[in-house]
C-alpha cells in the first residue's frame, strides 16, 4: 500500500495589519542576531563547521560566522523572522515595554 503524505499548507497568523513602532528597531536587530546565534549554536552542536560552500555530507556551512559578518541578504532573513515574531506578539495583545 502506498500512503501519500498529507499536503502541508502553512497558515501563519496574518500580521499584515501590524506596523512595528520605530523604537523597536534595536530590539529587532538584537533578536535577529540572536536568531542567528541560536541557529549557529545548534548547527555546531550537531557537528557542523564553517566551510566556504555548503556541503551537507561533510557538515560544512558558509554562514557559520558571526552575525556582523553575514551578507546583508542573510541578515534580512533573520530580521524577517524577528519582525514576524514581534508583530505576532503585538497582534495577540501583548505590550512590549522597556523598563
C-alpha angles and dihedrals in degrees: 000000000000112000118197120218112244113257109254115220112187113224109186118180109267108249096167090113092059121089118193115232113242091239088070092064094096089050090047092054092045090051092048091052091048092049088057093045093052091047092049093046090052093048093048090049087054090056100262121146136188115279130168089238130032112258115173094188092056094034094237123148130179093212095064089107133103115290091243090060096050119113111257093250090059091049089051089056091054092044092052090055089051094045092053092046092052092045090051091051090053093043090055090056100256119141121223107213126176110215 
